[in-house]
Amino acid sequence: MRFPIATLVLAAAILAPYFFQSQGTLYLPNEVISENAFSFNQAGALFSHMFYHVGAYHLLGNLLPLLLFIFLLEQSLSWLDTISLFLFSGFFASAMFSLINPSSFLIGASAGLSGVMAAAMMLNPSRAIPLLIAAPLITYAAIFPLVTAMNQQQAESFASETSALKEQITAFENAGLTEEAEAARQGLEKTEEKVRVVAEGQEREHATHTDLFVHAYGALFAAAYLLAFKKDAVYRGLLEFNSLRVRVRNFFNKPDQNV
């Protein structure tokens, strides 16, 4: 088994924006999303838009399948080929979508993910098919409930912190401690800013829609890339797929055994 260089690199690239720009919340500010969303009017975001997500559900919903399929694909291709396939699938899909929908904005790793999933299906179908089934089940059964619980816990924490800071401000002001009151007031403003970022992020995530075509463009690019540059790997994948098909057919055509 190869060391998962591409898996670790892409995981870090996707998680870094949240770690550094979310202000300690589960959501990015609207201005960060706007600066990194791709359209033909904002072509400079062609690269960055793949590493930003509108919210926590969007982030983790993409991250889990991406890591699973990137890891699988990396067992068949070099880490550089794997990252290149992800990036160029995303580039191609985003450019095609924006050409047809010039007023739309794109953000997220979904297009690159579709390319990676299609490539994994072509090169290693016996492992990719179970992952294709397991990934959404894990996401909806475990990941999304976890995000919901984290959101609830964060909301309770902010409410408790806000209440405590307001009490501190009142107590300091009554005691004539103006500097301490001002420090507590600044802390309250920071907490209220985080509450605003979370509220806007949740509303943004609820209002953002996905598009099947941009995913299809990413998958088509990956298939074309492999057929053009990795024919031997595709041939091995076809042999594996045929072997898998024969095993499935033999299983269902197995004659009943009478005891």
TAMO-V465907 format. One line per field, one symbol per residue. ss: DSSP state (h for helix, s for strand, l for the rest). phi: phi as a letter, one per 30 degrees, with the letter a starting at -180 (. if undefined). psi: psi as a letter, one per 40 degrees, with the letter a starting at -180 (. if undefined). A space follows every 50 residues. Layout:
# TAMO-V465907
ss=???
phi=???
psi=???
This chain:
# TAMO-V465907
ss=llllhhhhhhhhhhhhhhhhhllllllllhhhhhhhlssllshhhllhhh hllllhhhhhhhhhhhhhhhhhhhllllhhhhhhhhhhhhhhhhhhhhhh lllllslllhhhhhhhhhhhhhhlhhhhhhhhhhhhhhhhhhhhhhhhhh hhhhhhhhhhhhhhhhhhhhhhhhlllhhhhhhhhhhhhhhhhhhhhhhh hhhhhhhllllhhhhhhhhhhhhhhhhhhlhhhhhhhhhhhhhhhhhhhh hhlllllll
phi=.ddddddddddddddeeddcbdhiccbcdedddddcdcaddbddcedddd cbbdaddddddddddddddddddddcbdddddddddddddeddddddddd bdcccbajcdddddddddddddcbddcdddddddeddddddbddeddddd ddddddddddddddddddeddddddicddddddddddddddddddddddd ddddddddccbdddddddddddddddddbbdddddddddddddddddddd ddcdddccc
psi=hihgddddddddddddddddeefeaeiiiddddddehhidefdeedddde eiieaddddddddddddddddddeediidddddddddddddddddddddd geeiiiiieddddddddddddddgdddddddddddddddddddddddddd ddddddddddddddddddddddddeegddddddddddddddddddddddd ddddddehiihdddddddddddddddddefdddddddddddddddddddd ddehiihh.
